[in-house]
């Protein structure tokens, strides 16, 4: 599956004021490619993701999905702060996507179980989210998206609220999940290290209205490990990304 | 360190909460004092009959079936009021919370009606429905309608926008959003509304019975005062307190069963 965003613009009205969130954003995501969207906070990264998810309709432009589909949902989204329903058990939450697609309860559970076990959530199936640690909650949120086996995975700063160690662990688990079920990913983050560790490409957006400012290929081979962080070419790439991001952030701050 | 523990830390001791039985000391002491005062004639028995006397009257009135009958009558009025008031209140409240259009449409009317003290409507209800059951049920229904409506609406509006987006992003239709997001998400507040509504219903049913009935707990209390049977007045008070207690504890148990997930949010 290939995702094509063409000239996506979006203006919304908040308290009678028109806010231009996105202006003419165009980019492509190739099959099995992980594209990280970086940008200053409030630049419309999440808005762009919601447009791709079909949650928001762009004022201009369009999002196209090219490729074969065999009964899987087009997209699934991993939300910031997990977005688990507090009133559902972990199992109900994880199988929510399947439930919405009309899959029977028993086969829902069957399909989810392997992933639940992999994530170490086996003994928490009947627990409610408030009984889980924050890392466990985010794991469940991640699994919920993977269980539906979407054609395209959308991730909205999924690990932003985690502590540094938990974040590293979950990033690694995410890469493993993705290795077994390769698919295109659009990954919104504001963390440069994270975007280089996880992505094949980095797209830097400008401050509001969000426009594509720069597009970097990440040359490092997979599987990647944390040792990458020590390499001089990592630092070099990080420096170049930061340069673009800094300019974008400064322009944003001056507005 | 071990010594410190065995000797007990005075600051820790002060923070330690005493057992539940602590709360019974005061009422038991008051009842005992009351009993003694009544038996010795220290308090006028016509105004303050001995608790034991009230208790005996309660037993007698229960055995004769008189009190159970009055309780059943009041309960039925509350029950009808619940069906005619609380259920529509929940439905309209959920609709107003979910749909901005319904909210904008109904909110001014609801707000205007809400400001009228319910009991003040009783004369009008009697004119409309006549003296009898329908007017009393209507009053109770009105008393249950508004708290359930307002809290159900607030319940839906308290659901974070993100949960609607999650549901939508996984392809939930309106029915699934209703059953998997709107209903469960608003249930804690719906229960808050029900708790308030049942409290109001008790006040209103007794008020209505004072005015327009010779039966029900309110009617029983009123006849007791007219015939100056103070013991019966106290018996009626005990019964109405019992109603309140049963309602609140019953609801709390139901809530615990239906909302295990809210334990972490509500009862902290």
HADDOCK unambig.tbl for C-alpha pairs under 7 A between the chains (distance, minus, plus):
assign (segid A and resid 53 and name CA) (segid B and resid 169 and name CA) 6.70 0.50 0.50
assign (segid A and resid 55 and name CA) (segid B and resid 169 and name CA) 6.59 0.50 0.50
assign (segid A and resid 76 and name CA) (segid B and resid 169 and name CA) 6.82 0.50 0.50
assign (segid A and resid 76 and name CA) (segid B and resid 170 and name CA) 6.65 0.50 0.50
assign (segid A and resid 83 and name CA) (segid B and resid 162 and name CA) 6.77 0.50 0.50
assign (segid A and resid 83 and name CA) (segid B and resid 163 and name CA) 6.59 0.50 0.50
assign (segid A and resid 83 and name CA) (segid B and resid 166 and name CA) 6.99 0.50 0.50
assign (segid A and resid 85 and name CA) (segid B and resid 163 and name CA) 6.80 0.50 0.50
assign (segid A and resid 86 and name CA) (segid B and resid 261 and name CA) 6.47 0.50 0.50
assign (segid A and resid 87 and name CA) (segid B and resid 184 and name CA) 6.44 0.50 0.50
assign (segid A and resid 87 and name CA) (segid B and resid 185 and name CA) 6.85 0.50 0.50
assign (segid A and resid 87 and name CA) (segid B and resid 261 and name CA) 5.37 0.50 0.50
assign (segid A and resid 97 and name CA) (segid B and resid 170 and name CA) 5.23 0.50 0.50
assign (segid A and resid 100 and name CA) (segid B and resid 170 and name CA) 6.52 0.50 0.50
assign (segid A and resid 100 and name CA) (segid B and resid 171 and name CA) 6.07 0.50 0.50
assign (segid A and resid 100 and name CA) (segid B and resid 172 and name CA) 5.60 0.50 0.50
assign (segid A and resid 128 and name CA) (segid B and resid 261 and name CA) 5.96 0.50 0.50
assign (segid A and resid 130 and name CA) (segid B and resid 264 and name CA) 6.41 0.50 0.50
